[in-house]
Each structure stands twice: as structure tokens, then as C-alpha cells.
Amino acid sequence: MMSRKGSSVKRSNVKQLRQRINDIYVTSTSDFGAQLATAKRLIEQGSYQCNVYGIGSAINKSINLSLQLKESCTSSIEFFVDSFTINIDQLQFLELALPEPGGARGRYLSVLHITLWKI
């Protein structure tokens, strides 16, 4: 919490995404080989489908992961790609009388959701 001249600004809590057993969240710092092995194990050992999520700068990495998985699996794999944009507000102004600083509108990030399933 930060206070300045009677106004207070609070950082919003970042929502944690629900993670299911067959979800893989790709980040720019995640280990590509480990995530590829996890996805391959999910597809080949009983799970019907695998969901790969890439947010922001990790979109290219999530596409590469999905294509590598399709090439390396022994069974044939189909995939469906969905993309959307989310708005991230990092600052919430608590007092209604407090004007927002110029240009503070939040950030927008692109999200890619790739669903892979075994045929």
C-alpha cells in the first residue's frame, strides 16, 4: 500500500490460473525440453488431450512446443488454436476523487491456447 497526499494506490493481486493435470503453461523462462517431455508423456500415456498456454512473449515458444510435439509423437495428433487478448490493470485507484495519471490505462497481453489431442 502506498499513500501520497491522502490518496492511496494498491497493487492488484494477479489471478492465478487454474491448472489441470493436462495443462502446460509456457513462459519465456521455462525449460523447453522438460515441457516437451511432459506434453509427450501426457499424450502417449493415457491422457486424451493436452492444453498448451502461451502468454505474451512466450507465444512463439508455445507454438514451437506444439509443433515439436506433433512431429515427435508416434500417434497422429490434431490441434486447435485459439487466441485472445487480456487486460492487465496493475494499479487500482481506491479513491474515486483521485484522477488517474495520464496514460495509465492498463496493459494488454495476447494469449494463445492450443489444444492438442490424439486421434
N, CA, C and O atoms as CSV, one atom per row, in Angstrom:
chain,resi,resn,atom,element,x,y,z
A,1,MET,N,N,0.848,-1.167,0.000
A,1,MET,CA,C,0.000,0.000,0.000
A,1,MET,C,C,0.893,1.229,0.000
A,1,MET,O,O,1.858,1.288,0.762
A,2,MET,N,N,0.594,2.194,-0.826
A,2,MET,CA,C,1.365,3.410,-0.925
A,2,MET,C,C,0.414,4.580,-0.732
A,2,MET,O,O,-0.700,4.573,-1.254
A,3,SER,N,N,0.853,5.590,0.021
A,3,SER,CA,C,-0.014,6.730,0.279
A,3,SER,C,C,0.719,8.013,-0.076
A,3,SER,O,O,1.898,8.178,0.234
A,4,ARG,N,N,-0.003,8.922,-0.735
A,4,ARG,CA,C,0.583,10.194,-1.107
A,4,ARG,C,C,-0.525,11.237,-1.081
A,4,ARG,O,O,-1.468,11.161,-1.869
A,5,LYS,N,N,-0.418,12.211,-0.179
A,5,LYS,CA,C,-1.371,13.320,-0.056
A,5,LYS,C,C,-2.813,12.832,0.048
A,5,LYS,O,O,-3.698,13.354,-0.630
A,6,GLY,N,N,-3.047,11.853,0.877
A,6,GLY,CA,C,-4.411,11.395,1.093
A,6,GLY,C,C,-4.917,10.420,0.056
A,6,GLY,O,O,-6.022,9.895,0.196
A,7,SER,N,N,-4.152,10.167,-0.969
A,7,SER,CA,C,-4.602,9.199,-1.971
A,7,SER,C,C,-3.851,7.895,-1.756
A,7,SER,O,O,-2.708,7.895,-1.298
A,8,SER,N,N,-4.478,6.824,-2.077
A,8,SER,CA,C,-3.814,5.536,-1.888
A,8,SER,C,C,-3.926,4.718,-3.169
A,8,SER,O,O,-4.950,4.728,-3.852
A,9,VAL,N,N,-2.873,4.029,-3.463
A,9,VAL,CA,C,-2.805,3.193,-4.652
A,9,VAL,C,C,-2.445,1.790,-4.188
A,9,VAL,O,O,-1.564,1.619,-3.346
A,10,LYS,N,N,-3.113,0.805,-4.725
A,10,LYS,CA,C,-2.894,-0.574,-4.305
A,10,LYS,C,C,-2.614,-1.439,-5.533
A,10,LYS,O,O,-3.301,-1.336,-6.549
A,11,ARG,N,N,-1.607,-2.280,-5.422
A,11,ARG,CA,C,-1.344,-3.240,-6.496
A,11,ARG,C,C,-2.409,-4.315,-6.452
A,11,ARG,O,O,-2.745,-4.836,-5.388
A,12,SER,N,N,-2.932,-4.638,-7.612
A,12,SER,CA,C,-3.954,-5.681,-7.650
A,12,SER,C,C,-3.291,-7.051,-7.584
A,12,SER,O,O,-2.171,-7.240,-8.058
A,13,ASN,N,N,-3.991,-7.980,-7.000
A,13,ASN,CA,C,-3.493,-9.349,-6.935
A,13,ASN,C,C,-3.638,-9.984,-8.309
A,13,ASN,O,O,-4.694,-9.901,-8.935
A,14,VAL,N,N,-2.592,-10.605,-8.762
A,14,VAL,CA,C,-2.632,-11.280,-10.050
A,14,VAL,C,C,-3.359,-12.603,-9.850
A,14,VAL,O,O,-3.003,-13.397,-8.979
A,15,LYS,N,N,-4.379,-12.826,-10.665
A,15,LYS,CA,C,-5.131,-14.073,-10.553
A,15,LYS,C,C,-4.268,-15.233,-11.005
A,15,LYS,O,O,-3.629,-15.180,-12.056
A,16,GLN,N,N,-4.258,-16.260,-10.212
A,16,GLN,CA,C,-3.559,-17.481,-10.595
A,16,GLN,C,C,-4.481,-18.303,-11.488
A,16,GLN,O,O,-5.659,-18.487,-11.184
A,17,LEU,N,N,-3.940,-18.784,-12.568
A,17,LEU,CA,C,-4.719,-19.611,-13.471
A,17,LEU,C,C,-4.913,-20.991,-12.859
A,17,LEU,O,O,-4.004,-21.544,-12.240
A,18,ARG,N,N,-6.099,-21.532,-13.040
A,18,ARG,CA,C,-6.337,-22.895,-12.567
A,18,ARG,C,C,-5.531,-23.841,-13.431
A,18,ARG,O,O,-5.541,-23.742,-14.658
A,19,GLN,N,N,-4.848,-24.741,-12.798
A,19,GLN,CA,C,-4.051,-25.682,-13.566
A,19,GLN,C,C,-4.602,-27.087,-13.383
A,19,GLN,O,O,-4.690,-27.610,-12.272
A,20,ARG,N,N,-4.967,-27.672,-14.505
A,20,ARG,CA,C,-5.414,-29.057,-14.510
A,20,ARG,C,C,-4.219,-29.947,-14.816
A,20,ARG,O,O,-3.135,-29.463,-15.140
A,21,ILE,N,N,-4.428,-31.229,-14.710
A,21,ILE,CA,C,-3.337,-32.180,-14.932
A,21,ILE,C,C,-2.806,-32.111,-16.360
A,21,ILE,O,O,-1.616,-32.336,-16.577
A,22,ASN,N,N,-3.650,-31.807,-17.328
A,22,ASN,CA,C,-3.209,-31.803,-18.724
A,22,ASN,C,C,-2.929,-30.397,-19.259
A,22,ASN,O,O,-2.910,-30.202,-20.474
A,23,ASP,N,N,-2.713,-29.418,-18.384
A,23,ASP,CA,C,-2.378,-28.053,-18.795
A,23,ASP,C,C,-0.875,-27.824,-18.706
A,23,ASP,O,O,-0.224,-28.251,-17.752
A,24,ILE,N,N,-0.334,-27.144,-19.715
A,24,ILE,CA,C,1.071,-26.757,-19.720
A,24,ILE,C,C,1.129,-25.261,-19.989
A,24,ILE,O,O,0.672,-24.794,-21.033
A,25,TYR,N,N,1.692,-24.509,-19.048
A,25,TYR,CA,C,1.819,-23.063,-19.183
A,25,TYR,C,C,3.252,-22.741,-19.591
A,25,TYR,O,O,4.189,-22.972,-18.828
A,26,VAL,N,N,3.414,-22.211,-20.788
A,26,VAL,CA,C,4.733,-21.911,-21.333
A,26,VAL,C,C,5.082,-20.467,-20.998
A,26,VAL,O,O,4.308,-19.551,-21.276
A,27,THR,N,N,6.255,-20.273,-20.395
A,27,THR,CA,C,6.759,-18.933,-20.116
A,27,THR,C,C,8.090,-18.757,-20.833
A,27,THR,O,O,8.644,-19.712,-21.378
A,28,SER,N,N,8.593,-17.542,-20.829
A,28,SER,CA,C,9.857,-17.296,-21.519
A,28,SER,C,C,11.040,-17.914,-20.773
A,28,SER,O,O,12.109,-18.092,-21.357
A,29,THR,N,N,10.864,-18.244,-19.491
A,29,THR,CA,C,11.957,-18.827,-18.716
A,29,THR,C,C,11.800,-20.325,-18.477
A,29,THR,O,O,12.662,-20.938,-17.846
A,30,SER,N,N,10.728,-20.922,-18.963
A,30,SER,CA,C,10.500,-22.347,-18.706
A,30,SER,C,C,11.409,-23.210,-19.578
A,30,SER,O,O,11.842,-22.795,-20.653
A,31,ASP,N,N,11.689,-24.416,-19.093
A,31,ASP,CA,C,12.569,-25.353,-19.782
A,31,ASP,C,C,11.805,-26.040,-20.916
A,31,ASP,O,O,10.855,-26.785,-20.674
A,32,PHE,N,N,12.228,-25.781,-22.148
A,32,PHE,CA,C,11.523,-26.288,-23.322
A,32,PHE,C,C,11.537,-27.812,-23.365
A,32,PHE,O,O,10.508,-28.436,-23.623
A,33,GLY,N,N,12.681,-28.405,-23.118
A,33,GLY,CA,C,12.796,-29.859,-23.188
A,33,GLY,C,C,11.933,-30.568,-22.153
A,33,GLY,O,O,11.319,-31.593,-22.447
A,34,ALA,N,N,11.887,-30.025,-20.950
A,34,ALA,CA,C,11.069,-30.631,-19.896
A,34,ALA,C,C,9.584,-30.520,-20.224
A,34,ALA,O,O,8.821,-31.459,-19.995
A,35,GLN,N,N,9.176,-29.374,-20.760
A,35,GLN,CA,C,7.764,-29.213,-21.114
A,35,GLN,C,C,7.386,-30.091,-22.302
A,35,GLN,O,O,6.270,-30.609,-22.355
A,36,LEU,N,N,8.291,-30.262,-23.243
A,36,LEU,CA,C,8.037,-31.159,-24.372
A,36,LEU,C,C,7.902,-32.604,-23.893
A,36,LEU,O,O,7.026,-33.334,-24.357
A,37,ALA,N,N,8.763,-33.013,-22.970
A,37,ALA,CA,C,8.683,-34.371,-22.425
A,37,ALA,C,C,7.383,-34.577,-21.648
A,37,ALA,O,O,6.769,-35.640,-21.735
A,38,THR,N,N,6.967,-33.568,-20.892
A,38,THR,CA,C,5.711,-33.661,-20.144
A,38,THR,C,C,4.522,-33.778,-21.087
A,38,THR,O,O,3.639,-34.609,-20.876
A,39,ALA,N,N,4.497,-32.953,-22.122
A,39,ALA,CA,C,3.392,-32.993,-23.085
A,39,ALA,C,C,3.362,-34.326,-23.825
A,39,ALA,O,O,2.291,-34.888,-24.054
A,40,LYS,N,N,4.526,-34.828,-24.197
A,40,LYS,CA,C,4.597,-36.112,-24.898
A,40,LYS,C,C,4.103,-37.246,-24.001
A,40,LYS,O,O,3.384,-38.136,-24.455
A,41,ARG,N,N,4.491,-37.207,-22.728
A,41,ARG,CA,C,4.032,-38.225,-21.777
A,41,ARG,C,C,2.521,-38.157,-21.601
A,41,ARG,O,O,1.860,-39.192,-21.519
A,42,LEU,N,N,1.968,-36.943,-21.540
A,42,LEU,CA,C,0.521,-36.793,-21.387
A,42,LEU,C,C,-0.233,-37.375,-22.577
A,42,LEU,O,O,-1.228,-38.079,-22.404
A,43,ILE,N,N,0.239,-37.083,-23.777
A,43,ILE,CA,C,-0.455,-37.542,-24.981
A,43,ILE,C,C,-0.319,-39.053,-25.159
A,43,ILE,O,O,-1.292,-39.725,-25.503
A,44,GLU,N,N,0.869,-39.589,-24.932
A,44,GLU,CA,C,1.110,-41.001,-25.231
A,44,GLU,C,C,0.710,-41.954,-24.113
A,44,GLU,O,O,0.530,-43.145,-24.366
A,45,GLN,N,N,0.568,-41.468,-22.891
A,45,GLN,CA,C,0.289,-42.380,-21.780
A,45,GLN,C,C,-1.079,-42.133,-21.162
A,45,GLN,O,O,-1.188,-41.948,-19.950
A,46,GLY,N,N,-2.100,-42.128,-21.966
A,46,GLY,CA,C,-3.442,-42.188,-21.417
A,46,GLY,C,C,-4.269,-40.923,-21.450
A,46,GLY,O,O,-5.496,-41.019,-21.478
A,47,SER,N,N,-3.678,-39.752,-21.447
A,47,SER,CA,C,-4.491,-38.541,-21.487
A,47,SER,C,C,-4.966,-38.306,-22.919
A,47,SER,O,O,-4.187,-38.423,-23.865
A,48,TYR,N,N,-6.217,-37.982,-23.067
A,48,TYR,CA,C,-6.793,-37.794,-24.397
A,48,TYR,C,C,-6.295,-36.512,-25.043
A,48,TYR,O,O,-6.064,-36.471,-26.252
A,49,GLN,N,N,-6.129,-35.459,-24.239
A,49,GLN,CA,C,-5.713,-34.183,-24.816
A,49,GLN,C,C,-4.745,-33.465,-23.900
A,49,GLN,O,O,-4.579,-33.818,-22.732
A,50,CYS,N,N,-4.104,-32.439,-24.463
A,50,CYS,CA,C,-3.139,-31.618,-23.747
A,50,CYS,C,C,-3.405,-30.168,-24.131
A,50,CYS,O,O,-3.585,-29.867,-25.311
A,51,ASN,N,N,-3.434,-29.269,-23.156
A,51,ASN,CA,C,-3.658,-27.843,-23.403
A,51,ASN,C,C,-2.361,-27.087,-23.171
A,51,ASN,O,O,-1.761,-27.189,-22.101
A,52,VAL,N,N,-1.928,-26.328,-24.169
A,52,VAL,CA,C,-0.712,-25.529,-24.073
A,52,VAL,C,C,-1.122,-24.064,-24.093
A,52,VAL,O,O,-1.848,-23.627,-24.986
A,53,TYR,N,N,-0.649,-23.301,-23.093
A,53,TYR,CA,C,-0.970,-21.880,-22.987
A,53,TYR,C,C,0.308,-21.066,-23.119
A,53,TYR,O,O,1.303,-21.358,-22.456
A,54,GLY,N,N,0.287,-20.046,-23.972
A,54,GLY,CA,C,1.402,-19.124,-24.102
A,54,GLY,C,C,0.902,-17.706,-23.929
A,54,GLY,O,O,-0.084,-17.318,-24.555
A,55,ILE,N,N,1.564,-16.927,-23.091
A,55,ILE,CA,C,1.128,-15.563,-22.796
A,55,ILE,C,C,2.261,-14.601,-23.127
A,55,ILE,O,O,3.402,-14.803,-22.711
A,56,GLY,N,N,1.936,-13.556,-23.877
A,56,GLY,CA,C,2.902,-12.501,-24.175
A,56,GLY,C,C,4.049,-12.983,-25.043
A,56,GLY,O,O,3.845,-13.500,-26.141
A,57,SER,N,N,5.268,-12.804,-24.528
A,57,SER,CA,C,6.458,-13.137,-25.313
A,57,SER,C,C,6.688,-14.639,-25.455
A,57,SER,O,O,7.570,-15.054,-26.207
A,58,ALA,N,N,5.920,-15.453,-24.755
A,58,ALA,CA,C,6.087,-16.910,-24.830
A,58,ALA,C,C,5.194,-17.555,-25.884
A,58,ALA,O,O,5.113,-18.782,-25.952
A,59,ILE,N,N,4.528,-16.757,-26.700
A,59,ILE,CA,C,3.634,-17.314,-27.718
A,59,ILE,C,C,4.417,-18.135,-28.749
A,59,ILE,O,O,3.999,-19.233,-29.114
A,60,ASN,N,N,5.541,-17.606,-29.213
A,60,ASN,CA,C,6.352,-18.348,-30.192
A,60,ASN,C,C,6.843,-19.670,-29.618
A,60,ASN,O,O,6.870,-20.686,-30.313
A,61,LYS,N,N,7.227,-19.650,-28.360
A,61,LYS,CA,C,7.709,-20.867,-27.708
A,61,LYS,C,C,6.598,-21.908,-27.580
A,61,LYS,O,O,6.850,-23.105,-27.722
A,62,SER,N,N,5.369,-21.457,-27.314
A,62,SER,CA,C,4.249,-22.400,-27.200
A,62,SER,C,C,3.888,-22.996,-28.568
A,62,SER,O,O,3.499,-24.161,-28.653
A,63,ILE,N,N,4.014,-22.204,-29.627
A,63,ILE,CA,C,3.783,-22.729,-30.980
A,63,ILE,C,C,4.841,-23.779,-31.323
A,63,ILE,O,O,4.519,-24.849,-31.842
A,64,ASN,N,N,6.105,-23.463,-31.029
A,64,ASN,CA,C,7.184,-24.421,-31.294
A,64,ASN,C,C,6.999,-25.708,-30.498
A,64,ASN,O,O,7.252,-26.799,-31.009
A,65,LEU,N,N,6.558,-25.582,-29.248
A,65,LEU,CA,C,6.317,-26.765,-28.419
A,65,LEU,C,C,5.241,-27.654,-29.038
A,65,LEU,O,O,5.388,-28.875,-29.085
A,66,SER,N,N,4.176,-27.044,-29.506
A,66,SER,CA,C,3.081,-27.813,-30.105
A,66,SER,C,C,3.510,-28.492,-31.403
A,66,SER,O,O,3.166,-29.650,-31.641
A,67,LEU,N,N,4.253,-27.782,-32.236
A,67,LEU,CA,C,4.708,-28.374,-33.499
A,67,LEU,C,C,5.728,-29.488,-33.269
A,67,LEU,O,O,5.695,-30.509,-33.955
A,68,GLN,N,N,6.634,-29.298,-32.306
A,68,GLN,CA,C,7.590,-30.352,-31.969
A,68,GLN,C,C,6.881,-31.584,-31.419
A,68,GLN,O,O,7.274,-32.715,-31.705
A,69,LEU,N,N,5.832,-31.359,-30.627
A,69,LEU,CA,C,5.063,-32.473,-30.078
A,69,LEU,C,C,4.367,-33.247,-31.191
A,69,LEU,O,O,4.330,-34.477,-31.178
A,70,LYS,N,N,3.819,-32.515,-32.150
A,70,LYS,CA,C,3.133,-33.171,-33.271
A,70,LYS,C,C,4.106,-34.007,-34.093
A,70,LYS,O,O,3.749,-35.092,-34.553
A,71,GLU,N,N,5.330,-33.518,-34.285
A,71,GLU,CA,C,6.328,-34.258,-35.059
A,71,GLU,C,C,6.896,-35.453,-34.304
A,71,GLU,O,O,7.189,-36.482,-34.912
A,72,SER,N,N,7.054,-35.332,-32.999
A,72,SER,CA,C,7.776,-36.366,-32.249
A,72,SER,C,C,6.897,-37.498,-31.729
A,72,SER,O,O,7.418,-38.551,-31.365
A,73,CYS,N,N,5.600,-37.315,-31.685
A,73,CYS,CA,C,4.721,-38.372,-31.163
A,73,CYS,C,C,4.514,-39.462,-32.207
A,73,CYS,O,O,4.492,-39.202,-33.410
A,74,THR,N,N,4.363,-40.682,-31.717
A,74,THR,CA,C,4.162,-41.815,-32.617
A,74,THR,C,C,2.742,-41.853,-33.169
A,74,THR,O,O,2.537,-42.262,-34.312
A,75,SER,N,N,1.769,-41.435,-32.381
A,75,SER,CA,C,0.379,-41.412,-32.858
A,75,SER,C,C,0.102,-40.078,-33.550
A,75,SER,O,O,0.816,-39.098,-33.337
A,76,SER,N,N,-0.934,-40.054,-34.375
A,76,SER,CA,C,-1.256,-38.805,-35.067
A,76,SER,C,C,-1.994,-37.861,-34.115
A,76,SER,O,O,-2.823,-38.281,-33.308
A,77,ILE,N,N,-1.669,-36.589,-34.235
A,77,ILE,CA,C,-2.189,-35.565,-33.327
A,77,ILE,C,C,-2.831,-34.454,-34.142
A,77,ILE,O,O,-2.286,-34.019,-35.156
A,78,GLU,N,N,-3.967,-34.011,-33.701
A,78,GLU,CA,C,-4.633,-32.834,-34.259
A,78,GLU,C,C,-4.558,-31.721,-33.223
A,78,GLU,O,O,-4.386,-31.978,-32.032
A,79,PHE,N,N,-4.689,-30.474,-33.690
A,79,PHE,CA,C,-4.696,-29.382,-32.726
A,79,PHE,C,C,-5.642,-28.284,-33.159
A,79,PHE,O,O,-5.968,-28.141,-34.337
A,80,PHE,N,N,-6.072,-27.518,-32.182
A,80,PHE,CA,C,-6.946,-26.367,-32.378
A,80,PHE,C,C,-6.305,-25.187,-31.669
A,80,PHE,O,O,-5.872,-25.305,-30.523
A,81,VAL,N,N,-6.243,-24.038,-32.355
A,81,VAL,CA,C,-5.594,-22.854,-31.802
A,81,VAL,C,C,-6.631,-21.764,-31.590
A,81,VAL,O,O,-7.444,-21.484,-32.471
A,82,ASP,N,N,-6.592,-21.155,-30.417
A,82,ASP,CA,C,-7.482,-20.049,-30.081
A,82,ASP,C,C,-6.632,-18.930,-29.495
A,82,ASP,O,O,-5.758,-19.186,-28.667
A,83,SER,N,N,-6.879,-17.698,-29.914
A,83,SER,CA,C,-6.125,-16.571,-29.370
A,83,SER,C,C,-7.086,-15.497,-28.891
A,83,SER,O,O,-8.175,-15.325,-29.438
A,84,PHE,N,N,-6.662,-14.782,-27.862
A,84,PHE,CA,C,-7.456,-13.681,-27.338
A,84,PHE,C,C,-6.538,-12.711,-26.614
A,84,PHE,O,O,-5.352,-12.989,-26.437
A,85,THR,N,N,-7.075,-11.587,-26.202
A,85,THR,CA,C,-6.318,-10.542,-25.528
A,85,THR,C,C,-6.899,-10.315,-24.145
A,85,THR,O,O,-8.117,-10.276,-23.973
A,86,ILE,N,N,-6.016,-10.163,-23.148
A,86,ILE,CA,C,-6.476,-9.871,-21.796
A,86,ILE,C,C,-5.960,-8.503,-21.376
A,86,ILE,O,O,-4.898,-8.065,-21.821
A,87,ASN,N,N,-6.717,-7.833,-20.518
A,87,ASN,CA,C,-6.346,-6.529,-19.989
A,87,ASN,C,C,-5.791,-6.731,-18.588
A,87,ASN,O,O,-6.426,-7.368,-17.748
A,88,ILE,N,N,-4.616,-6.192,-18.340
A,88,ILE,CA,C,-3.993,-6.309,-17.029
A,88,ILE,C,C,-3.911,-4.920,-16.413
A,88,ILE,O,O,-3.196,-4.052,-16.915
A,89,ASP,N,N,-4.638,-4.713,-15.334
A,89,ASP,CA,C,-4.551,-3.464,-14.581
A,89,ASP,C,C,-3.621,-3.684,-13.409
A,89,ASP,O,O,-3.918,-4.485,-12.523
A,90,GLN,N,N,-2.504,-2.988,-13.390
A,90,GLN,CA,C,-1.553,-3.180,-12.307
A,90,GLN,C,C,-1.838,-2.263,-11.126
A,90,GLN,O,O,-1.461,-2.582,-9.998
A,91,LEU,N,N,-2.483,-1.155,-11.356
A,91,LEU,CA,C,-2.764,-0.227,-10.263
A,91,LEU,C,C,-4.260,0.015,-10.171
A,91,LEU,O,O,-4.926,0.242,-11.182
A,92,GLN,N,N,-4.779,-0.034,-8.966
A,92,GLN,CA,C,-6.182,0.291,-8.735
A,92,GLN,C,C,-6.223,1.538,-7.860
A,92,GLN,O,O,-5.598,1.577,-6.800
A,93,PHE,N,N,-6.949,2.544,-8.297
A,93,PHE,CA,C,-7.070,3.762,-7.516
A,93,PHE,C,C,-8.266,3.622,-6.588
A,93,PHE,O,O,-9.390,3.383,-7.029
A,94,LEU,N,N,-8.004,3.775,-5.295
A,94,LEU,CA,C,-9.010,3.466,-4.296
A,94,LEU,C,C,-9.988,4.607,-4.066
A,94,LEU,O,O,-11.137,4.365,-3.695
A,95,GLU,N,N,-9.562,5.826,-4.275
A,95,GLU,CA,C,-10.469,6.953,-4.067
A,95,GLU,C,C,-11.052,7.389,-5.399
A,95,GLU,O,O,-10.325,7.538,-6.380
A,96,LEU,N,N,-12.339,7.589,-5.436
A,96,LEU,CA,C,-12.993,7.982,-6.683
A,96,LEU,C,C,-12.599,9.381,-7.117
A,96,LEU,O,O,-12.610,9.687,-8.309
A,97,ALA,N,N,-12.253,10.228,-6.172
A,97,ALA,CA,C,-11.907,11.608,-6.498
A,97,ALA,C,C,-10.499,11.725,-7.072
A,97,ALA,O,O,-10.137,12.771,-7.612
A,98,LEU,N,N,-9.717,10.686,-6.964
A,98,LEU,CA,C,-8.341,10.728,-7.439
A,98,LEU,C,C,-8.308,10.548,-8.952
A,98,LEU,O,O,-8.738,9.510,-9.453
A,99,PRO,N,N,-7.809,11.534,-9.687
A,99,PRO,CA,C,-7.723,11.369,-11.142
A,99,PRO,C,C,-6.596,10.397,-11.489
A,99,PRO,O,O,-5.556,10.362,-10.832
A,100,GLU,N,N,-6.828,9.625,-12.519
A,100,GLU,CA,C,-5.794,8.697,-12.965
A,100,GLU,C,C,-4.677,9.474,-13.644
A,100,GLU,O,O,-4.944,10.434,-14.367
A,101,PRO,N,N,-3.443,9.077,-13.423
A,101,PRO,CA,C,-2.350,9.749,-14.116
A,101,PRO,C,C,-2.474,9.553,-15.624
A,101,PRO,O,O,-3.053,8.568,-16.082
A,102,GLY,N,N,-1.938,10.479,-16.382
A,102,GLY,CA,C,-2.044,10.406,-17.835
A,102,GLY,C,C,-1.444,9.135,-18.390
A,102,GLY,O,O,-0.321,8.769,-18.043
A,103,GLY,N,N,-2.181,8.466,-19.244
A,103,GLY,CA,C,-1.690,7.267,-19.896
A,103,GLY,C,C,-1.792,5.992,-19.084
A,103,GLY,O,O,-1.355,4.942,-19.555
A,104,ALA,N,N,-2.350,6.038,-17.881
A,104,ALA,CA,C,-2.465,4.819,-17.064
A,104,ALA,C,C,-3.759,4.100,-17.412
A,104,ALA,O,O,-4.784,4.322,-16.768
A,105,ARG,N,N,-3.722,3.258,-18.405
A,105,ARG,CA,C,-4.923,2.550,-18.844
A,105,ARG,C,C,-4.798,1.043,-18.682
A,105,ARG,O,O,-5.725,0.312,-19.031
A,106,GLY,N,N,-3.706,0.575,-18.175
A,106,GLY,CA,C,-3.504,-0.864,-18.062
A,106,GLY,C,C,-2.741,-1.392,-19.260
A,106,GLY,O,O,-2.480,-0.667,-20.220
A,107,ARG,N,N,-2.390,-2.656,-19.190
A,107,ARG,CA,C,-1.654,-3.292,-20.279
A,107,ARG,C,C,-2.514,-4.361,-20.911
A,107,ARG,O,O,-3.409,-4.920,-20.277
A,108,TYR,N,N,-2.237,-4.631,-22.144
A,108,TYR,CA,C,-2.920,-5.699,-22.858
A,108,TYR,C,C,-1.892,-6.750,-23.253
A,108,TYR,O,O,-0.807,-6.423,-23.734
A,109,LEU,N,N,-2.243,-8.007,-23.045
A,109,LEU,CA,C,-1.369,-9.115,-23.423
A,109,LEU,C,C,-2.127,-10.086,-24.318
A,109,LEU,O,O,-3.318,-10.331,-24.125
A,110,SER,N,N,-1.429,-10.627,-25.284
A,110,SER,CA,C,-2.012,-11.661,-26.135
A,110,SER,C,C,-1.826,-13.017,-25.471
A,110,SER,O,O,-0.805,-13.283,-24.837
A,111,VAL,N,N,-2.826,-13.862,-25.629
A,111,VAL,CA,C,-2.795,-15.205,-25.053
A,111,VAL,C,C,-3.109,-16.202,-26.162
A,111,VAL,O,O,-4.012,-15.982,-26.969
A,112,LEU,N,N,-2.368,-17.282,-26.196
A,112,LEU,CA,C,-2.588,-18.339,-27.173
A,112,LEU,C,C,-2.919,-19.623,-26.422
A,112,LEU,O,O,-2.191,-20.028,-25.516
A,113,HIS,N,N,-4.016,-20.254,-26.802
A,113,HIS,CA,C,-4.444,-21.521,-26.199
A,113,HIS,C,C,-4.460,-22.563,-27.306
A,113,HIS,O,O,-5.238,-22.464,-28.256
A,114,ILE,N,N,-3.606,-23.553,-27.178
A,114,ILE,CA,C,-3.507,-24.616,-28.173
A,114,ILE,C,C,-3.967,-25.917,-27.522
A,114,ILE,O,O,-3.405,-26.352,-26.516
A,115,THR,N,N,-4.984,-26.526,-28.098
A,115,THR,CA,C,-5.472,-27.814,-27.614
A,115,THR,C,C,-5.003,-28.896,-28.576
A,115,THR,O,O,-5.305,-28.851,-29.768
A,116,LEU,N,N,-4.269,-29.863,-28.054
A,116,LEU,CA,C,-3.776,-30.987,-28.858
A,116,LEU,C,C,-4.464,-32.252,-28.378
A,116,LEU,O,O,-4.607,-32.470,-27.175
A,117,TRP,N,N,-4.889,-33.083,-29.314
A,117,TRP,CA,C,-5.500,-34.346,-28.919
A,117,TRP,C,C,-5.065,-35.453,-29.870
A,117,TRP,O,O,-4.737,-35.221,-31.033
A,118,LYS,N,N,-5.076,-36.658,-29.329
A,118,LYS,CA,C,-4.650,-37.847,-30.061
A,118,LYS,C,C,-5.828,-38.410,-30.840
A,118,LYS,O,O,-6.946,-38.477,-30.329
A,119,ILE,N,N,-5.572,-38.813,-32.078
A,119,ILE,CA,C,-6.629,-39.397,-32.916
A,119,ILE,C,C,-6.582,-40.910,-32.797
A,119,ILE,O,O,-7.385,-41.603,-33.420
